[in-house]
């Protein structure tokens, strides 16, 4: 699956870039999108790495918090993850034959569900903190809560 990462990353960022607000975030810093392709490839390899421990979960929490801090919320990430899921499943069905395809698809569906749940949980954590800090605008509360949690993680 790892060799498929560039194709999936292209579709993922193409989807996000179609939204004007997200495109502004993606292209706000020169070289950001190019750097994100490398980050995506590492994330995609971990997705299929087979190790789903505390460090893995914490990495997904951090991904969600970074997205939230930048203003990329679940409204963008959930459909974009659907693109990852669709392309990956298509490849699995093409690459595998016979009964192994069923167990591979089942395993992939489970890890994608866990992946999305972990990232969504980080959004909720950030939003709750942002609201408790007095931010009433939900977008601002999400971003500020995420920034505070990321800062606390570096202390």
CNS distance restraints for C-alpha pairs under 8 A (distance, minus, plus):
assign (resid   1 and name CA) (resid   5 and name CA) 7.22 0.50 0.50
assign (resid   1 and name CA) (resid  45 and name CA) 7.70 0.50 0.50
assign (resid   1 and name CA) (resid  48 and name CA) 7.30 0.50 0.50
assign (resid   1 and name CA) (resid  88 and name CA) 7.54 0.50 0.50
assign (resid   1 and name CA) (resid  91 and name CA) 7.84 0.50 0.50
assign (resid   1 and name CA) (resid  92 and name CA) 7.94 0.50 0.50
assign (resid   2 and name CA) (resid  41 and name CA) 7.47 0.50 0.50
assign (resid   2 and name CA) (resid  44 and name CA) 6.71 0.50 0.50
assign (resid   2 and name CA) (resid  45 and name CA) 5.40 0.50 0.50
assign (resid   2 and name CA) (resid  48 and name CA) 7.74 0.50 0.50
assign (resid   4 and name CA) (resid   8 and name CA) 6.32 0.50 0.50
assign (resid   4 and name CA) (resid  88 and name CA) 7.97 0.50 0.50
assign (resid   5 and name CA) (resid   9 and name CA) 5.87 0.50 0.50
assign (resid   5 and name CA) (resid  40 and name CA) 7.41 0.50 0.50
assign (resid   5 and name CA) (resid  41 and name CA) 5.34 0.50 0.50
assign (resid   5 and name CA) (resid  44 and name CA) 6.28 0.50 0.50
assign (resid   5 and name CA) (resid  45 and name CA) 7.78 0.50 0.50
assign (resid   6 and name CA) (resid  10 and name CA) 6.09 0.50 0.50
assign (resid   6 and name CA) (resid  37 and name CA) 7.29 0.50 0.50
assign (resid   6 and name CA) (resid  41 and name CA) 6.85 0.50 0.50
assign (resid   7 and name CA) (resid  11 and name CA) 6.45 0.50 0.50
assign (resid   8 and name CA) (resid  12 and name CA) 6.02 0.50 0.50
assign (resid   8 and name CA) (resid  83 and name CA) 7.70 0.50 0.50
assign (resid   8 and name CA) (resid  84 and name CA) 6.05 0.50 0.50
assign (resid   8 and name CA) (resid  87 and name CA) 6.61 0.50 0.50
assign (resid   8 and name CA) (resid  88 and name CA) 7.74 0.50 0.50
assign (resid   9 and name CA) (resid  13 and name CA) 6.06 0.50 0.50
assign (resid   9 and name CA) (resid  37 and name CA) 6.22 0.50 0.50
assign (resid   9 and name CA) (resid  40 and name CA) 6.34 0.50 0.50
assign (resid   9 and name CA) (resid  41 and name CA) 7.36 0.50 0.50
assign (resid  10 and name CA) (resid  14 and name CA) 5.87 0.50 0.50
assign (resid  10 and name CA) (resid  37 and name CA) 7.90 0.50 0.50
assign (resid  11 and name CA) (resid  15 and name CA) 6.08 0.50 0.50
assign (resid  11 and name CA) (resid  83 and name CA) 7.10 0.50 0.50
assign (resid  12 and name CA) (resid  16 and name CA) 6.43 0.50 0.50
assign (resid  12 and name CA) (resid  80 and name CA) 5.76 0.50 0.50
assign (resid  12 and name CA) (resid  81 and name CA) 7.66 0.50 0.50
assign (resid  12 and name CA) (resid  83 and name CA) 6.35 0.50 0.50
assign (resid  12 and name CA) (resid  84 and name CA) 6.75 0.50 0.50
assign (resid  13 and name CA) (resid  17 and name CA) 5.83 0.50 0.50
assign (resid  13 and name CA) (resid  33 and name CA) 7.98 0.50 0.50
assign (resid  14 and name CA) (resid  18 and name CA) 6.46 0.50 0.50
assign (resid  15 and name CA) (resid  19 and name CA) 7.64 0.50 0.50
assign (resid  15 and name CA) (resid  80 and name CA) 6.65 0.50 0.50
assign (resid  16 and name CA) (resid  22 and name CA) 6.08 0.50 0.50
assign (resid  16 and name CA) (resid  23 and name CA) 6.77 0.50 0.50
assign (resid  16 and name CA) (resid  76 and name CA) 6.97 0.50 0.50
assign (resid  16 and name CA) (resid  80 and name CA) 6.91 0.50 0.50
assign (resid  17 and name CA) (resid  22 and name CA) 6.00 0.50 0.50
assign (resid  17 and name CA) (resid  23 and name CA) 4.42 0.50 0.50
assign (resid  17 and name CA) (resid  26 and name CA) 7.21 0.50 0.50
assign (resid  18 and name CA) (resid  22 and name CA) 7.68 0.50 0.50
assign (resid  18 and name CA) (resid  23 and name CA) 6.70 0.50 0.50
assign (resid  19 and name CA) (resid  23 and name CA) 5.91 0.50 0.50
assign (resid  20 and name CA) (resid  24 and name CA) 6.28 0.50 0.50
assign (resid  21 and name CA) (resid  25 and name CA) 6.61 0.50 0.50
assign (resid  22 and name CA) (resid  26 and name CA) 6.11 0.50 0.50
assign (resid  22 and name CA) (resid  72 and name CA) 7.05 0.50 0.50
assign (resid  23 and name CA) (resid  27 and name CA) 5.99 0.50 0.50
assign (resid  24 and name CA) (resid  28 and name CA) 5.59 0.50 0.50
assign (resid  25 and name CA) (resid  29 and name CA) 7.94 0.50 0.50
assign (resid  25 and name CA) (resid  70 and name CA) 7.23 0.50 0.50
assign (resid  25 and name CA) (resid  71 and name CA) 7.95 0.50 0.50
assign (resid  26 and name CA) (resid  32 and name CA) 6.52 0.50 0.50
assign (resid  26 and name CA) (resid  33 and name CA) 6.08 0.50 0.50
assign (resid  27 and name CA) (resid  31 and name CA) 7.80 0.50 0.50
assign (resid  27 and name CA) (resid  32 and name CA) 6.52 0.50 0.50
assign (resid  27 and name CA) (resid  33 and name CA) 6.73 0.50 0.50
assign (resid  28 and name CA) (resid  32 and name CA) 7.71 0.50 0.50
assign (resid  31 and name CA) (resid  35 and name CA) 6.17 0.50 0.50
assign (resid  32 and name CA) (resid  36 and name CA) 6.05 0.50 0.50
assign (resid  33 and name CA) (resid  37 and name CA) 6.39 0.50 0.50
assign (resid  34 and name CA) (resid  38 and name CA) 7.13 0.50 0.50
assign (resid  35 and name CA) (resid  39 and name CA) 6.53 0.50 0.50
assign (resid  36 and name CA) (resid  40 and name CA) 5.89 0.50 0.50
assign (resid  37 and name CA) (resid  41 and name CA) 6.23 0.50 0.50
assign (resid  38 and name CA) (resid  42 and name CA) 6.42 0.50 0.50
assign (resid  39 and name CA) (resid  43 and name CA) 6.17 0.50 0.50
assign (resid  40 and name CA) (resid  44 and name CA) 5.96 0.50 0.50
assign (resid  41 and name CA) (resid  45 and name CA) 6.18 0.50 0.50
assign (resid  42 and name CA) (resid  46 and name CA) 6.26 0.50 0.50
assign (resid  43 and name CA) (resid  47 and name CA) 6.17 0.50 0.50
assign (resid  44 and name CA) (resid  48 and name CA) 6.76 0.50 0.50
assign (resid  45 and name CA) (resid  49 and name CA) 5.93 0.50 0.50
assign (resid  46 and name CA) (resid  50 and name CA) 7.51 0.50 0.50
assign (resid  46 and name CA) (resid  51 and name CA) 7.69 0.50 0.50
assign (resid  47 and name CA) (resid 111 and name CA) 7.40 0.50 0.50
assign (resid  51 and name CA) (resid  56 and name CA) 7.26 0.50 0.50
assign (resid  52 and name CA) (resid  56 and name CA) 5.38 0.50 0.50
assign (resid  52 and name CA) (resid  57 and name CA) 7.03 0.50 0.50
assign (resid  53 and name CA) (resid  57 and name CA) 6.34 0.50 0.50
assign (resid  54 and name CA) (resid  58 and name CA) 6.08 0.50 0.50
assign (resid  55 and name CA) (resid  59 and name CA) 6.09 0.50 0.50
assign (resid  56 and name CA) (resid  60 and name CA) 6.42 0.50 0.50
assign (resid  57 and name CA) (resid  61 and name CA) 6.24 0.50 0.50
assign (resid  57 and name CA) (resid 118 and name CA) 6.76 0.50 0.50
assign (resid  58 and name CA) (resid  62 and name CA) 6.19 0.50 0.50
assign (resid  59 and name CA) (resid  63 and name CA) 6.26 0.50 0.50
assign (resid  60 and name CA) (resid  64 and name CA) 6.31 0.50 0.50
assign (resid  60 and name CA) (resid 115 and name CA) 6.99 0.50 0.50
assign (resid  60 and name CA) (resid 118 and name CA) 6.09 0.50 0.50
assign (resid  60 and name CA) (resid 119 and name CA) 5.81 0.50 0.50
assign (resid  61 and name CA) (resid  65 and name CA) 6.24 0.50 0.50
assign (resid  61 and name CA) (resid 118 and name CA) 6.07 0.50 0.50
assign (resid  61 and name CA) (resid 119 and name CA) 5.58 0.50 0.50
assign (resid  61 and name CA) (resid 121 and name CA) 7.48 0.50 0.50
assign (resid  61 and name CA) (resid 122 and name CA) 5.23 0.50 0.50
assign (resid  62 and name CA) (resid  66 and name CA) 6.06 0.50 0.50
assign (resid  62 and name CA) (resid 122 and name CA) 7.60 0.50 0.50
assign (resid  62 and name CA) (resid 150 and name CA) 7.50 0.50 0.50
assign (resid  63 and name CA) (resid  67 and name CA) 6.21 0.50 0.50
assign (resid  63 and name CA) (resid 119 and name CA) 6.94 0.50 0.50
assign (resid  64 and name CA) (resid  68 and name CA) 6.06 0.50 0.50
assign (resid  64 and name CA) (resid 118 and name CA) 7.91 0.50 0.50
assign (resid  64 and name CA) (resid 119 and name CA) 4.67 0.50 0.50
assign (resid  64 and name CA) (resid 120 and name CA) 7.01 0.50 0.50
assign (resid  64 and name CA) (resid 122 and name CA) 5.47 0.50 0.50
assign (resid  64 and name CA) (resid 123 and name CA) 6.16 0.50 0.50
assign (resid  65 and name CA) (resid  69 and name CA) 6.00 0.50 0.50
assign (resid  65 and name CA) (resid 119 and name CA) 7.91 0.50 0.50
assign (resid  65 and name CA) (resid 122 and name CA) 5.94 0.50 0.50
assign (resid  65 and name CA) (resid 123 and name CA) 6.51 0.50 0.50
assign (resid  65 and name CA) (resid 126 and name CA) 6.98 0.50 0.50
assign (resid  65 and name CA) (resid 146 and name CA) 5.01 0.50 0.50
assign (resid  65 and name CA) (resid 147 and name CA) 7.46 0.50 0.50
assign (resid  65 and name CA) (resid 149 and name CA) 7.58 0.50 0.50
assign (resid  65 and name CA) (resid 150 and name CA) 6.88 0.50 0.50
assign (resid  66 and name CA) (resid  70 and name CA) 6.32 0.50 0.50
assign (resid  66 and name CA) (resid 146 and name CA) 6.99 0.50 0.50
assign (resid  66 and name CA) (resid 147 and name CA) 7.80 0.50 0.50
assign (resid  66 and name CA) (resid 150 and name CA) 7.65 0.50 0.50
assign (resid  67 and name CA) (resid  71 and name CA) 6.30 0.50 0.50
assign (resid  67 and name CA) (resid  72 and name CA) 4.94 0.50 0.50
assign (resid  67 and name CA) (resid  73 and name CA) 6.71 0.50 0.50
assign (resid  68 and name CA) (resid  72 and name CA) 5.26 0.50 0.50
assign (resid  68 and name CA) (resid  73 and name CA) 5.58 0.50 0.50
assign (resid  68 and name CA) (resid 123 and name CA) 6.40 0.50 0.50
assign (resid  68 and name CA) (resid 126 and name CA) 7.54 0.50 0.50
assign (resid  68 and name CA) (resid 142 and name CA) 6.02 0.50 0.50
assign (resid  68 and name CA) (resid 143 and name CA) 5.24 0.50 0.50
assign (resid  68 and name CA) (resid 146 and name CA) 5.91 0.50 0.50
assign (resid  69 and name CA) (resid 142 and name CA) 6.97 0.50 0.50
assign (resid  69 and name CA) (resid 143 and name CA) 4.03 0.50 0.50
assign (resid  69 and name CA) (resid 144 and name CA) 6.54 0.50 0.50
assign (resid  69 and name CA) (resid 145 and name CA) 7.69 0.50 0.50
assign (resid  69 and name CA) (resid 146 and name CA) 5.09 0.50 0.50
assign (resid  69 and name CA) (resid 147 and name CA) 5.46 0.50 0.50
assign (resid  70 and name CA) (resid 143 and name CA) 6.52 0.50 0.50
assign (resid  71 and name CA) (resid 139 and name CA) 6.94 0.50 0.50
assign (resid  71 and name CA) (resid 142 and name CA) 7.67 0.50 0.50
assign (resid  71 and name CA) (resid 143 and name CA) 5.95 0.50 0.50
assign (resid  72 and name CA) (resid  76 and name CA) 6.49 0.50 0.50
assign (resid  72 and name CA) (resid  77 and name CA) 7.25 0.50 0.50
assign (resid  73 and name CA) (resid  77 and name CA) 6.41 0.50 0.50
assign (resid  73 and name CA) (resid 123 and name CA) 7.39 0.50 0.50
assign (resid  74 and name CA) (resid  78 and name CA) 5.62 0.50 0.50
assign (resid  74 and name CA) (resid 120 and name CA) 6.90 0.50 0.50
assign (resid  74 and name CA) (resid 123 and name CA) 7.61 0.50 0.50
assign (resid  75 and name CA) (resid  79 and name CA) 7.25 0.50 0.50
assign (resid  76 and name CA) (resid  80 and name CA) 6.29 0.50 0.50
assign (resid  77 and name CA) (resid  81 and name CA) 5.96 0.50 0.50
assign (resid  78 and name CA) (resid  82 and name CA) 6.39 0.50 0.50
assign (resid  78 and name CA) (resid 116 and name CA) 7.31 0.50 0.50
assign (resid  79 and name CA) (resid  83 and name CA) 6.72 0.50 0.50
assign (resid  80 and name CA) (resid  84 and name CA) 6.72 0.50 0.50
assign (resid  81 and name CA) (resid  85 and name CA) 6.15 0.50 0.50
assign (resid  81 and name CA) (resid 116 and name CA) 7.77 0.50 0.50
assign (resid  82 and name CA) (resid  86 and name CA) 6.00 0.50 0.50
assign (resid  83 and name CA) (resid  87 and name CA) 6.13 0.50 0.50
assign (resid  84 and name CA) (resid  88 and name CA) 5.99 0.50 0.50
assign (resid  85 and name CA) (resid  89 and name CA) 5.98 0.50 0.50
assign (resid  85 and name CA) (resid 109 and name CA) 7.94 0.50 0.50
assign (resid  85 and name CA) (resid 112 and name CA) 7.28 0.50 0.50
assign (resid  86 and name CA) (resid  90 and name CA) 6.13 0.50 0.50
assign (resid  87 and name CA) (resid  91 and name CA) 6.26 0.50 0.50
assign (resid  88 and name CA) (resid  92 and name CA) 6.15 0.50 0.50
assign (resid  89 and name CA) (resid  93 and name CA) 6.11 0.50 0.50
assign (resid  89 and name CA) (resid 105 and name CA) 6.70 0.50 0.50
assign (resid  89 and name CA) (resid 108 and name CA) 7.97 0.50 0.50
assign (resid  90 and name CA) (resid  94 and name CA) 6.26 0.50 0.50
assign (resid  91 and name CA) (resid  95 and name CA) 5.89 0.50 0.50
assign (resid  92 and name CA) (resid  96 and name CA) 5.83 0.50 0.50
assign (resid  92 and name CA) (resid 101 and name CA) 6.83 0.50 0.50
assign (resid  92 and name CA) (resid 104 and name CA) 7.35 0.50 0.50
assign (resid  92 and name CA) (resid 105 and name CA) 7.03 0.50 0.50
assign (resid  93 and name CA) (resid  97 and name CA) 7.31 0.50 0.50
assign (resid  93 and name CA) (resid 101 and name CA) 6.23 0.50 0.50
assign (resid  93 and name CA) (resid 105 and name CA) 7.92 0.50 0.50
assign (resid  96 and name CA) (resid 100 and name CA) 6.65 0.50 0.50
assign (resid  96 and name CA) (resid 101 and name CA) 5.32 0.50 0.50
assign (resid  97 and name CA) (resid 101 and name CA) 5.97 0.50 0.50
assign (resid  99 and name CA) (resid 103 and name CA) 7.29 0.50 0.50
assign (resid 100 and name CA) (resid 104 and name CA) 6.17 0.50 0.50
assign (resid 101 and name CA) (resid 105 and name CA) 5.99 0.50 0.50
assign (resid 102 and name CA) (resid 106 and name CA) 6.07 0.50 0.50
assign (resid 103 and name CA) (resid 107 and name CA) 6.05 0.50 0.50
assign (resid 104 and name CA) (resid 108 and name CA) 6.07 0.50 0.50
assign (resid 105 and name CA) (resid 109 and name CA) 6.05 0.50 0.50
assign (resid 106 and name CA) (resid 110 and name CA) 6.32 0.50 0.50
assign (resid 107 and name CA) (resid 111 and name CA) 6.38 0.50 0.50
assign (resid 108 and name CA) (resid 112 and name CA) 6.14 0.50 0.50
assign (resid 109 and name CA) (resid 113 and name CA) 6.19 0.50 0.50
assign (resid 110 and name CA) (resid 114 and name CA) 6.27 0.50 0.50
assign (resid 111 and name CA) (resid 115 and name CA) 5.92 0.50 0.50
assign (resid 112 and name CA) (resid 116 and name CA) 6.13 0.50 0.50
assign (resid 113 and name CA) (resid 117 and name CA) 6.14 0.50 0.50
assign (resid 114 and name CA) (resid 118 and name CA) 6.10 0.50 0.50
assign (resid 115 and name CA) (resid 119 and name CA) 6.36 0.50 0.50
assign (resid 116 and name CA) (resid 120 and name CA) 5.99 0.50 0.50
assign (resid 117 and name CA) (resid 121 and name CA) 6.00 0.50 0.50
assign (resid 118 and name CA) (resid 122 and name CA) 6.46 0.50 0.50
assign (resid 119 and name CA) (resid 123 and name CA) 6.54 0.50 0.50
assign (resid 120 and name CA) (resid 124 and name CA) 6.36 0.50 0.50
assign (resid 121 and name CA) (resid 125 and name CA) 6.16 0.50 0.50
assign (resid 122 and name CA) (resid 126 and name CA) 6.12 0.50 0.50
assign (resid 123 and name CA) (resid 127 and name CA) 6.04 0.50 0.50
assign (resid 123 and name CA) (resid 142 and name CA) 6.95 0.50 0.50
assign (resid 123 and name CA) (resid 146 and name CA) 7.63 0.50 0.50
assign (resid 124 and name CA) (resid 128 and name CA) 6.04 0.50 0.50
assign (resid 125 and name CA) (resid 129 and name CA) 6.30 0.50 0.50
assign (resid 125 and name CA) (resid 145 and name CA) 7.72 0.50 0.50
assign (resid 125 and name CA) (resid 146 and name CA) 7.93 0.50 0.50
assign (resid 126 and name CA) (resid 130 and name CA) 6.03 0.50 0.50
assign (resid 126 and name CA) (resid 141 and name CA) 7.53 0.50 0.50
assign (resid 126 and name CA) (resid 142 and name CA) 5.36 0.50 0.50
assign (resid 126 and name CA) (resid 143 and name CA) 7.33 0.50 0.50
assign (resid 126 and name CA) (resid 144 and name CA) 7.57 0.50 0.50
assign (resid 126 and name CA) (resid 145 and name CA) 4.28 0.50 0.50
assign (resid 126 and name CA) (resid 146 and name CA) 4.59 0.50 0.50
assign (resid 126 and name CA) (resid 149 and name CA) 6.97 0.50 0.50
assign (resid 127 and name CA) (resid 131 and name CA) 6.10 0.50 0.50
assign (resid 127 and name CA) (resid 138 and name CA) 7.22 0.50 0.50
assign (resid 127 and name CA) (resid 141 and name CA) 5.53 0.50 0.50
assign (resid 127 and name CA) (resid 142 and name CA) 4.23 0.50 0.50
assign (resid 127 and name CA) (resid 143 and name CA) 7.70 0.50 0.50
assign (resid 127 and name CA) (resid 145 and name CA) 5.77 0.50 0.50
assign (resid 127 and name CA) (resid 146 and name CA) 7.44 0.50 0.50
assign (resid 128 and name CA) (resid 132 and name CA) 6.17 0.50 0.50
assign (resid 128 and name CA) (resid 141 and name CA) 7.81 0.50 0.50
assign (resid 128 and name CA) (resid 142 and name CA) 7.79 0.50 0.50
assign (resid 128 and name CA) (resid 145 and name CA) 7.22 0.50 0.50
assign (resid 129 and name CA) (resid 133 and name CA) 6.16 0.50 0.50
assign (resid 129 and name CA) (resid 141 and name CA) 7.51 0.50 0.50
assign (resid 129 and name CA) (resid 142 and name CA) 7.98 0.50 0.50
assign (resid 129 and name CA) (resid 145 and name CA) 4.89 0.50 0.50
assign (resid 129 and name CA) (resid 146 and name CA) 7.91 0.50 0.50
assign (resid 130 and name CA) (resid 134 and name CA) 6.71 0.50 0.50
assign (resid 130 and name CA) (resid 135 and name CA) 5.75 0.50 0.50
assign (resid 130 and name CA) (resid 140 and name CA) 7.52 0.50 0.50
assign (resid 130 and name CA) (resid 141 and name CA) 3.99 0.50 0.50
assign (resid 130 and name CA) (resid 142 and name CA) 5.74 0.50 0.50
assign (resid 130 and name CA) (resid 143 and name CA) 7.42 0.50 0.50
assign (resid 130 and name CA) (resid 144 and name CA) 5.51 0.50 0.50
assign (resid 130 and name CA) (resid 145 and name CA) 3.86 0.50 0.50
assign (resid 130 and name CA) (resid 146 and name CA) 7.51 0.50 0.50
assign (resid 131 and name CA) (resid 135 and name CA) 5.05 0.50 0.50
assign (resid 131 and name CA) (resid 136 and name CA) 6.17 0.50 0.50
assign (resid 131 and name CA) (resid 138 and name CA) 7.68 0.50 0.50
assign (resid 131 and name CA) (resid 141 and name CA) 5.40 0.50 0.50
assign (resid 131 and name CA) (resid 142 and name CA) 7.92 0.50 0.50
assign (resid 131 and name CA) (resid 145 and name CA) 7.59 0.50 0.50
assign (resid 133 and name CA) (resid 141 and name CA) 7.93 0.50 0.50
assign (resid 133 and name CA) (resid 145 and name CA) 7.71 0.50 0.50
assign (resid 134 and name CA) (resid 141 and name CA) 7.89 0.50 0.50
assign (resid 135 and name CA) (resid 140 and name CA) 6.45 0.50 0.50
assign (resid 135 and name CA) (resid 141 and name CA) 4.92 0.50 0.50
assign (resid 135 and name CA) (resid 144 and name CA) 7.94 0.50 0.50
assign (resid 136 and name CA) (resid 140 and name CA) 7.51 0.50 0.50
assign (resid 136 and name CA) (resid 141 and name CA) 6.47 0.50 0.50
assign (resid 137 and name CA) (resid 141 and name CA) 5.95 0.50 0.50
assign (resid 138 and name CA) (resid 142 and name CA) 6.02 0.50 0.50
assign (resid 139 and name CA) (resid 143 and name CA) 6.27 0.50 0.50
assign (resid 140 and name CA) (resid 144 and name CA) 5.92 0.50 0.50
assign (resid 141 and name CA) (resid 145 and name CA) 5.75 0.50 0.50
assign (resid 142 and name CA) (resid 146 and name CA) 6.08 0.50 0.50
assign (resid 143 and name CA) (resid 147 and name CA) 6.14 0.50 0.50
assign (resid 144 and name CA) (resid 148 and name CA) 6.15 0.50 0.50
assign (resid 145 and name CA) (resid 149 and name CA) 6.21 0.50 0.50
assign (resid 146 and name CA) (resid 150 and name CA) 6.05 0.50 0.50
assign (resid 147 and name CA) (resid 151 and name CA) 6.06 0.50 0.50
assign (resid 148 and name CA) (resid 152 and name CA) 6.07 0.50 0.50
assign (resid 149 and name CA) (resid 153 and name CA) 6.19 0.50 0.50
assign (resid 150 and name CA) (resid 154 and name CA) 6.58 0.50 0.50
assign (resid 151 and name CA) (resid 155 and name CA) 6.49 0.50 0.50
